[in-house]
Amino acid sequence: MTHDDSATLEVLCCCDPPEVLDPAAYRDAAVTEALTEVTARPAAQQPPWPHPFEVDAVEAELSELPGLTTEDEVDDLARAMALVARGDALVLQGGDCAERFHEAVPDLVRRKVDYLQGLAAMMRAATGLPSVAVGRLAGQYGKPRSSPYEPAPTGGRMAAYCGDGVNAPEAEPARRVPDPRRLRTAYDCARAVLREVRRASRGKPLMERVHVAHELLLMPYERPLVRAGVRGPFSASTHFGWIGERTRDLGGAHVALAAAVRNPVGVKIGPTAAPDDVVALTLALNPDGVPGKLCLITRYGAADVDRSLPEVARAVARRGAPAVWVCDPMHGNGIKVGDVKTRLVEDMLTEVSSFVRVLTELRLRPSGLHLELTPDPVTECVSSQEAEPLFADYRSTCDPRLNPEQSVAVIAHFLDRIS
């Protein structure tokens, strides 16, 4: 066990009992039916677990634990997202690329929550509209990867880092072996993070609270945390879950999961998404046309957004189910400087401009942003104006994040374009 892991367990053992316990979080017929459909479909981007029986044991354990989020909390976010869908609010989704277990401590969580609330307040002040703050918090412990393996420092190969919920980021083959017990640690860390999120939101009006979100990726974690609600099955792993660019197969388990729960959900849309496929996704994920139920999170990249977005947006407007349009200007703009993964701020600004212009021309509403960001003064994203980028403070274990100055610049650019 590393020092970071020991510190995390110490914090978790010292935590007060969770504010929300739901011992009646049982499986009813609707949940069983929904999970049967999810389990029957292929699930992309699952780690190469070495011992499937250990994964099954952890999944069974998670199914007996209290849900992390409550049905009322999910409904609160659904009401807020309905305002976004009507044009009466904006949405800001933001946070770390990959959460770390050792950061599930009150002071660090509170910094992230306060930061998101501050950025949402900036949006409110500029537009006069409420801004729904949705953090990449309390569950962003799994990461899809372009390859399940990468070269090991001493030769051969090792598993790619797939988030703290799967393995460790250190470039050591033994630490990279996927460990299903980490899924249980992910649950405990998410519970600790949610406790602080709730404390920060206590007593605040709905539109000033921070809600939590993560990618619905790891099936052995997501399946057992589906719960029976009064109004139907919901995911008790989060308030808002999204499906990534690599897992949005209409016939896959991730779409089935998102379609089975009442939570507001999102799906990332990139340049490989054909208009007909996106239309089909909207109909599958929001068949009843509920305002705010579905976000289409576009991530085309500055080079492709003008070519790809108009046709997709036009098709969804004509034949698809209602969706909230959100721009992720980061994931389509990754580059490498030497061996360092980074993103150019100028490319992000270009994509934001095109996103707003295309949707406005089609009389659709650009409703918000999805950003990887941090309150820390990191040097992970760069400007093309820098003669030679210096990554003096690069902390992310996966993708580069915006620092506070860059975050404000991107958000201000969006606000200027929609005004």
C-alpha positions as a Python dict, from the first residue, in 0.01 Angstrom:
ca = {
    (1, 'M'): (0, 0, 0),
    (2, 'T'): (139, 343, -93),
    (3, 'H'): (151, 646, 136),
    (4, 'D'): (-134, 801, -62),
    (5, 'D'): (-353, 493, -19),
    (6, 'S'): (-279, 479, 355),
    (7, 'A'): (-371, 844, 397),
    (8, 'T'): (-697, 788, 213),
    (9, 'L'): (-798, 494, 431),
    (10, 'E'): (-714, 690, 745),
    (11, 'V'): (-938, 975, 634),
    (12, 'L'): (-1222, 740, 545),
    (13, 'C'): (-1206, 563, 880),
    (14, 'C'): (-1228, 898, 1060),
    (15, 'C'): (-1527, 1022, 865),
    (16, 'D'): (-1865, 1064, 1031),
    (17, 'P'): (-2136, 823, 912),
    (18, 'P'): (-2282, 936, 579),
    (19, 'E'): (-2572, 1177, 602),
    (20, 'V'): (-2782, 965, 366),
    (21, 'L'): (-2843, 598, 442),
    (22, 'D'): (-3097, 404, 244),
    (23, 'P'): (-3120, 50, 384),
    (24, 'A'): (-3426, -3, 165),
    (25, 'A'): (-3206, 25, -146),
    (26, 'Y'): (-3334, -306, -277),
    (27, 'R'): (-3381, -445, -623),
    (28, 'D'): (-3735, -442, -754),
    (29, 'A'): (-3864, -594, -1076),
    (30, 'A'): (-3795, -279, -1281),
    (31, 'V'): (-3434, -261, -1163),
    (32, 'T'): (-3380, -631, -1225),
    (33, 'E'): (-3519, -601, -1575),
    (34, 'A'): (-3306, -294, -1651),
    (35, 'L'): (-2988, -459, -1527),
    (36, 'T'): (-3061, -777, -1720),
    (37, 'E'): (-3066, -570, -2038),
    (38, 'V'): (-2744, -390, -1941),
    (39, 'T'): (-2563, -715, -1857),
    (40, 'A'): (-2672, -877, -2183),
    (41, 'R'): (-2508, -610, -2397),
    (42, 'P'): (-2135, -580, -2475),
    (43, 'A'): (-1947, -328, -2261),
    (44, 'A'): (-1655, -148, -2424),
    (45, 'Q'): (-1355, -7, -2238),
    (46, 'Q'): (-1365, -250, -1947),
    (47, 'P'): (-1026, -313, -1781),
    (48, 'P'): (-849, -647, -1833),
    (49, 'W'): (-939, -774, -1485),
    (50, 'P'): (-713, -1074, -1410),
    (51, 'H'): (-969, -1264, -1199),
    (52, 'P'): (-1334, -1220, -1302),
    (53, 'F'): (-1463, -1399, -991),
    (54, 'E'): (-1307, -1124, -774),
    (55, 'V'): (-1489, -862, -981),
    (56, 'D'): (-1817, -1048, -926),
    (57, 'A'): (-1754, -1055, -551),
    (58, 'V'): (-1695, -679, -534),
    (59, 'E'): (-2001, -612, -748),
    (60, 'A'): (-2212, -820, -510),
    (61, 'E'): (-2068, -629, -216),
    (62, 'L'): (-2148, -292, -372),
    (63, 'S'): (-2505, -400, -439),
    (64, 'E'): (-2560, -439, -62),
    (65, 'L'): (-2421, -97, 33),
    (66, 'P'): (-2629, 220, 70),
    (67, 'G'): (-2666, 427, -244),
    (68, 'L'): (-2428, 721, -266),
    (69, 'T'): (-2689, 965, -398),
    (70, 'T'): (-3060, 985, -329),
    (71, 'E'): (-3362, 998, -554),
    (72, 'D'): (-3451, 1344, -424),
    (73, 'E'): (-3105, 1475, -513),
    (74, 'V'): (-3133, 1332, -862),
    (75, 'D'): (-3474, 1493, -900),
    (76, 'D'): (-3335, 1828, -781),
    (77, 'L'): (-3077, 1821, -1059),
    (78, 'A'): (-3343, 1713, -1309),
    (79, 'R'): (-3549, 2021, -1216),
    (80, 'A'): (-3244, 2243, -1257),
    (81, 'M'): (-3160, 2091, -1596),
    (82, 'A'): (-3519, 2145, -1708),
    (83, 'L'): (-3458, 2517, -1655),
    (84, 'V'): (-3146, 2491, -1872),
    (85, 'A'): (-3348, 2317, -2144),
    (86, 'R'): (-3601, 2602, -2143),
    (87, 'G'): (-3331, 2867, -2172),
    (88, 'D'): (-3384, 2992, -1816),
    (89, 'A'): (-3041, 2878, -1692),
    (90, 'L'): (-2694, 2775, -1809),
    (91, 'V'): (-2488, 2474, -1706),
    (92, 'L'): (-2119, 2445, -1617),
    (93, 'Q'): (-1971, 2097, -1586),
    (94, 'G'): (-1614, 2094, -1464),
    (95, 'G'): (-1343, 1929, -1260),
    (96, 'D'): (-1051, 1692, -1274),
    (97, 'C'): (-977, 1464, -1565),
    (98, 'A'): (-933, 1181, -1315),
    (99, 'E'): (-1006, 1207, -943),
    (100, 'R'): (-745, 1066, -705),
    (101, 'F'): (-827, 862, -398),
    (102, 'H'): (-593, 1061, -175),
    (103, 'E'): (-777, 1383, -262),
    (104, 'A'): (-1103, 1263, -102),
    (105, 'V'): (-1038, 1484, 200),
    (106, 'P'): (-1253, 1775, 320),
    (107, 'D'): (-1020, 2068, 254),
    (108, 'L'): (-938, 1963, -103),
    (109, 'V'): (-1298, 1879, -187),
    (110, 'R'): (-1417, 2209, -44),
    (111, 'R'): (-1166, 2400, -259),
    (112, 'K'): (-1303, 2231, -571),
    (113, 'V'): (-1665, 2295, -470),
    (114, 'D'): (-1599, 2659, -385),
    (115, 'Y'): (-1417, 2703, -714),
    (116, 'L'): (-1706, 2564, -916),
    (117, 'Q'): (-1951, 2781, -725),
    (118, 'G'): (-1735, 3084, -802),
    (119, 'L'): (-1725, 3009, -1174),
    (120, 'A'): (-2102, 2952, -1176),
    (121, 'A'): (-2146, 3286, -1000),
    (122, 'M'): (-1934, 3447, -1273),
    (123, 'M'): (-2174, 3309, -1534),
    (124, 'R'): (-2476, 3433, -1340),
    (125, 'A'): (-2329, 3781, -1303),
    (126, 'A'): (-2252, 3806, -1675),
    (127, 'T'): (-2588, 3681, -1804),
    (128, 'G'): (-2843, 3731, -1528),
    (129, 'L'): (-2929, 3361, -1561),
    (130, 'P'): (-2883, 3097, -1293),
    (131, 'S'): (-2597, 2858, -1365),
    (132, 'V'): (-2616, 2491, -1271),
    (133, 'A'): (-2279, 2375, -1135),
    (134, 'V'): (-2203, 2007, -1200),
    (135, 'G'): (-1864, 1886, -1077),
    (136, 'R'): (-1660, 1600, -1212),
    (137, 'L'): (-1665, 1478, -854),
    (138, 'A'): (-1740, 1177, -635),
    (139, 'G'): (-1689, 907, -895),
    (140, 'Q'): (-1450, 1010, -1174),
    (141, 'Y'): (-1229, 714, -1087),
    (142, 'G'): (-1239, 536, -1422),
    (143, 'K'): (-1088, 651, -1752),
    (144, 'P'): (-1133, 511, -2105),
    (145, 'R'): (-807, 466, -2294),
    (146, 'S'): (-711, 440, -2659),
    (147, 'S'): (-518, 121, -2578),
    (148, 'P'): (-548, -112, -2276),
    (149, 'Y'): (-170, -151, -2263),
    (150, 'E'): (141, 65, -2296),
    (151, 'P'): (518, 0, -2294),
    (152, 'A'): (669, -72, -1953),
    (153, 'P'): (983, 122, -1855),
    (154, 'T'): (1189, -198, -1828),
    (155, 'G'): (1059, -351, -2150),
    (156, 'G'): (751, -547, -2242),
    (157, 'R'): (412, -397, -2166),
    (158, 'M'): (192, -305, -1873),
    (159, 'A'): (-172, -212, -1837),
    (160, 'A'): (-257, 151, -1911),
    (161, 'Y'): (-365, 366, -1617),
    (162, 'C'): (-745, 350, -1619),
    (163, 'G'): (-818, 565, -1314),
    (164, 'D'): (-772, 506, -943),
    (165, 'G'): (-1080, 284, -943),
    (166, 'V'): (-887, 31, -1152),
    (167, 'N'): (-511, 65, -1093),
    (168, 'A'): (-236, 307, -988),
    (169, 'P'): (-78, 571, -1213),
    (170, 'E'): (283, 485, -1127),
    (171, 'A'): (468, 334, -1423),
    (172, 'E'): (528, 3, -1246),
    (173, 'P'): (382, -314, -1398),
    (174, 'A'): (274, -453, -1060),
    (175, 'R'): (90, -132, -970),
    (176, 'R'): (-85, -128, -1307),
    (177, 'V'): (-253, -467, -1266),
    (178, 'P'): (-629, -394, -1245),
    (179, 'D'): (-748, -460, -890),
    (180, 'P'): (-1126, -496, -838),
    (181, 'R'): (-1094, -408, -468),
    (182, 'R'): (-1025, -55, -586),
    (183, 'L'): (-1390, -34, -690),
    (184, 'R'): (-1484, -60, -323),
    (185, 'T'): (-1230, 210, -236),
    (186, 'A'): (-1382, 424, -510),
    (187, 'Y'): (-1719, 388, -338),
    (188, 'D'): (-1573, 491, -1),
    (189, 'C'): (-1392, 789, -151),
    (190, 'A'): (-1702, 901, -342),
    (191, 'R'): (-1899, 883, -17),
    (192, 'A'): (-1641, 1103, 156),
    (193, 'V'): (-1646, 1355, -132),
    (194, 'L'): (-2026, 1365, -136),
    (195, 'R'): (-2032, 1432, 237),
    (196, 'E'): (-1832, 1751, 184),
    (197, 'V'): (-2032, 1850, -125),
    (198, 'R'): (-2349, 1826, 82),
    (199, 'R'): (-2199, 2032, 362),
    (200, 'A'): (-2101, 2303, 115),
    (201, 'S'): (-2453, 2309, -32),
    (202, 'R'): (-2646, 2288, 293),
    (203, 'G'): (-2901, 2566, 322),
    (204, 'K'): (-2836, 2700, -27),
    (205, 'P'): (-3109, 2740, -290),
    (206, 'L'): (-3124, 2472, -558),
    (207, 'M'): (-2950, 2684, -821),
    (208, 'E'): (-2651, 2756, -594),
    (209, 'R'): (-2569, 2397, -506),
    (210, 'V'): (-2300, 2184, -665),
    (211, 'H'): (-2410, 1850, -811),
    (212, 'V'): (-2177, 1562, -887),
    (213, 'A'): (-2108, 1375, -1210),
    (214, 'H'): (-1877, 1118, -1364),
    (215, 'E'): (-1850, 904, -1673),
    (216, 'L'): (-2066, 592, -1653),
    (217, 'L'): (-1780, 365, -1750),
    (218, 'L'): (-1700, 76, -1515),
    (219, 'M'): (-1991, -167, -1530),
    (220, 'P'): (-1903, -359, -1208),
    (221, 'Y'): (-1931, -25, -1026),
    (222, 'E'): (-2233, 124, -1203),
    (223, 'R'): (-2458, -181, -1222),
    (224, 'P'): (-2477, -256, -848),
    (225, 'L'): (-2548, 108, -763),
    (226, 'V'): (-2870, 125, -964),
    (227, 'R'): (-3152, 156, -712),
    (228, 'A'): (-3530, 129, -704),
    (229, 'G'): (-3682, 474, -666),
    (230, 'V'): (-4038, 576, -604),
    (231, 'R'): (-4054, 710, -959),
    (232, 'G'): (-3844, 440, -1123),
    (233, 'P'): (-3484, 311, -1126),
    (234, 'F'): (-3208, 567, -1076),
    (235, 'S'): (-2831, 558, -1052),
    (236, 'A'): (-2726, 604, -691),
    (237, 'S'): (-2361, 637, -795),
    (238, 'T'): (-2403, 1000, -906),
    (239, 'H'): (-2646, 1280, -987),
    (240, 'F'): (-2545, 1308, -1354),
    (241, 'G'): (-2366, 1048, -1563),
    (242, 'W'): (-2231, 1069, -1915),
    (243, 'I'): (-2133, 822, -2186),
    (244, 'G'): (-1801, 881, -2355),
    (245, 'E'): (-1703, 902, -2719),
    (246, 'R'): (-1562, 549, -2700),
    (247, 'T'): (-1867, 389, -2534),
    (248, 'R'): (-2167, 543, -2709),
    (249, 'D'): (-2245, 231, -2915),
    (250, 'L'): (-2624, 225, -2948),
    (251, 'G'): (-2625, -150, -2884),
    (252, 'G'): (-2381, -138, -2595),
    (253, 'A'): (-2419, -169, -2220),
    (254, 'H'): (-2340, 196, -2147),
    (255, 'V'): (-2631, 328, -2352),
    (256, 'A'): (-2859, 66, -2198),
    (257, 'L'): (-2755, 175, -1850),
    (258, 'A'): (-2808, 546, -1918),
    (259, 'A'): (-3145, 474, -2077),
    (260, 'A'): (-3257, 265, -1779),
    (261, 'V'): (-3210, 530, -1510),
    (262, 'R'): (-3399, 852, -1438),
    (263, 'N'): (-3089, 1064, -1381),
    (264, 'P'): (-3006, 1343, -1622),
    (265, 'V'): (-2743, 1196, -1855),
    (266, 'G'): (-2505, 1310, -2125),
    (267, 'V'): (-2330, 1163, -2425),
    (268, 'K'): (-2007, 1287, -2580),
    (269, 'I'): (-2033, 1352, -2954),
    (270, 'G'): (-1720, 1372, -3169),
    (271, 'P'): (-1634, 1385, -3540),
    (272, 'T'): (-1695, 1012, -3592),
    (273, 'A'): (-2061, 1042, -3485),
    (274, 'A'): (-2288, 1026, -3791),
    (275, 'P'): (-2605, 1239, -3777),
    (276, 'D'): (-2833, 935, -3789),
    (277, 'D'): (-2642, 776, -3500),
    (278, 'V'): (-2680, 1086, -3285),
    (279, 'V'): (-3051, 1107, -3364),
    (280, 'A'): (-3088, 742, -3261),
    (281, 'L'): (-2899, 808, -2938),
    (282, 'T'): (-3129, 1094, -2845),
    (283, 'L'): (-3435, 877, -2904),
    (284, 'A'): (-3288, 593, -2698),
    (285, 'L'): (-3176, 812, -2409),
    (286, 'N'): (-3472, 1050, -2397),
    (287, 'P'): (-3766, 860, -2553),
    (288, 'D'): (-4025, 1061, -2361),
    (289, 'G'): (-3875, 1395, -2464),
    (290, 'V'): (-3821, 1513, -2105),
    (291, 'P'): (-3667, 1864, -2103),
    (292, 'G'): (-3318, 1851, -1950),
    (293, 'K'): (-3296, 1473, -1936),
    (294, 'L'): (-3025, 1454, -2204),
    (295, 'C'): (-2716, 1662, -2276),
    (296, 'L'): (-2531, 1631, -2605),
    (297, 'I'): (-2174, 1720, -2510),
    (298, 'T'): (-1992, 1809, -2831),
    (299, 'R'): (-1617, 1747, -2850),
    (300, 'Y'): (-1522, 1789, -3214),
    (301, 'G'): (-1196, 1978, -3195),
    (302, 'A'): (-1126, 2313, -3357),
    (303, 'A'): (-1044, 2149, -3691),
    (304, 'D'): (-1371, 1954, -3723),
    (305, 'V'): (-1644, 2147, -3545),
    (306, 'D'): (-1747, 2365, -3840),
    (307, 'R'): (-1762, 2063, -4070),
    (308, 'S'): (-1939, 1817, -3840),
    (309, 'L'): (-2161, 2004, -3597),
    (310, 'P'): (-2407, 2170, -3841),
    (311, 'E'): (-2524, 1847, -3999),
    (312, 'V'): (-2560, 1669, -3664),
    (313, 'A'): (-2740, 1960, -3497),
    (314, 'R'): (-2975, 1999, -3793),
    (315, 'A'): (-3062, 1627, -3787),
    (316, 'V'): (-3128, 1625, -3412),
    (317, 'A'): (-3347, 1935, -3438),
    (318, 'R'): (-3556, 1775, -3713),
    (319, 'R'): (-3577, 1412, -3608),
    (320, 'G'): (-3430, 1365, -3263),
    (321, 'A'): (-3548, 1392, -2905),
    (322, 'P'): (-3491, 1718, -2713),
    (323, 'A'): (-3137, 1771, -2587),
    (324, 'V'): (-2935, 2035, -2406),
    (325, 'W'): (-2630, 2137, -2612),
    (326, 'V'): (-2305, 2165, -2415),
    (327, 'C'): (-1955, 2228, -2553),
    (328, 'D'): (-1651, 2029, -2441),
    (329, 'P'): (-1372, 2224, -2615),
    (330, 'M'): (-1096, 2015, -2460),
    (331, 'H'): (-1112, 1651, -2563),
    (332, 'G'): (-1098, 1712, -2936),
    (333, 'N'): (-796, 1941, -2907),
    (334, 'G'): (-529, 1725, -2749),
    (335, 'I'): (-174, 1755, -2879),
    (336, 'K'): (169, 1642, -2765),
    (337, 'V'): (469, 1863, -2704),
    (338, 'G'): (752, 1617, -2683),
    (339, 'D'): (611, 1343, -2466),
    (340, 'V'): (374, 1574, -2276),
    (341, 'K'): (-2, 1571, -2341),
    (342, 'T'): (-137, 1923, -2359),
    (343, 'R'): (-399, 2146, -2522),
    (344, 'L'): (-380, 2489, -2680),
    (345, 'V'): (-609, 2745, -2522),
    (346, 'E'): (-652, 2913, -2861),
    (347, 'D'): (-794, 2591, -3010),
    (348, 'M'): (-1046, 2572, -2726),
    (349, 'L'): (-1155, 2931, -2785),
    (350, 'T'): (-1196, 2858, -3156),
    (351, 'E'): (-1415, 2556, -3086),
    (352, 'V'): (-1629, 2751, -2838),
    (353, 'S'): (-1683, 3026, -3096),
    (354, 'S'): (-1787, 2778, -3364),
    (355, 'F'): (-2014, 2589, -3125),
    (356, 'V'): (-2206, 2904, -3034),
    (357, 'R'): (-2222, 3035, -3391),
    (358, 'V'): (-2342, 2709, -3548),
    (359, 'L'): (-2615, 2649, -3293),
    (360, 'T'): (-2730, 3011, -3298),
    (361, 'E'): (-2758, 3006, -3675),
    (362, 'L'): (-2975, 2694, -3647),
    (363, 'R'): (-3187, 2860, -3379),
    (364, 'L'): (-3069, 2613, -3119),
    (365, 'R'): (-2947, 2710, -2775),
    (366, 'P'): (-2578, 2684, -2671),
    (367, 'S'): (-2639, 2606, -2304),
    (368, 'G'): (-2304, 2557, -2137),
    (369, 'L'): (-1955, 2414, -2111),
    (370, 'H'): (-1790, 2090, -2002),
    (371, 'L'): (-1432, 2158, -1890),
    (372, 'E'): (-1145, 1978, -1725),
    (373, 'L'): (-1021, 2235, -1476),
    (374, 'T'): (-866, 2281, -1134),
    (375, 'P'): (-833, 2560, -878),
    (376, 'D'): (-460, 2487, -865),
    (377, 'P'): (-210, 2702, -1062),
    (378, 'V'): (-101, 2414, -1284),
    (379, 'T'): (83, 2444, -1616),
    (380, 'E'): (-84, 2167, -1817),
    (381, 'C'): (-260, 2355, -2100),
    (382, 'V'): (-57, 2609, -2296),
    (383, 'S'): (-84, 2900, -2538),
    (384, 'S'): (50, 2907, -2892),
    (385, 'Q'): (209, 3240, -2800),
    (386, 'E'): (459, 3065, -2575),
    (387, 'A'): (792, 3033, -2754),
    (388, 'E'): (869, 2710, -2572),
    (389, 'P'): (599, 2566, -2343),
    (390, 'L'): (721, 2499, -1991),
    (391, 'F'): (534, 2240, -1788),
    (392, 'A'): (674, 2344, -1453),
    (393, 'D'): (368, 2231, -1257),
    (394, 'Y'): (206, 1939, -1438),
    (395, 'R'): (7, 1734, -1186),
    (396, 'S'): (-266, 1553, -1382),
    (397, 'T'): (-233, 1176, -1398),
    (398, 'C'): (-413, 1167, -1733),
    (399, 'D'): (-528, 1466, -1939),
    (400, 'P'): (-426, 1833, -1900),
    (401, 'R'): (-656, 2071, -1713),
    (402, 'L'): (-721, 2443, -1728),
    (403, 'N'): (-579, 2648, -1443),
    (404, 'P'): (-789, 2932, -1291),
    (405, 'E'): (-671, 3199, -1534),
    (406, 'Q'): (-735, 2976, -1834),
    (407, 'S'): (-1073, 2859, -1700),
    (408, 'V'): (-1194, 3216, -1662),
    (409, 'A'): (-1071, 3299, -2013),
    (410, 'V'): (-1261, 3010, -2174),
    (411, 'I'): (-1580, 3078, -1978),
    (412, 'A'): (-1562, 3452, -2047),
    (413, 'H'): (-1518, 3376, -2417),
    (414, 'F'): (-1832, 3162, -2414),
    (415, 'L'): (-2029, 3427, -2227),
    (416, 'D'): (-1916, 3695, -2470),
    (417, 'R'): (-2027, 3486, -2766),
    (418, 'I'): (-2375, 3411, -2631),
    (419, 'S'): (-2447, 3768, -2522),
}
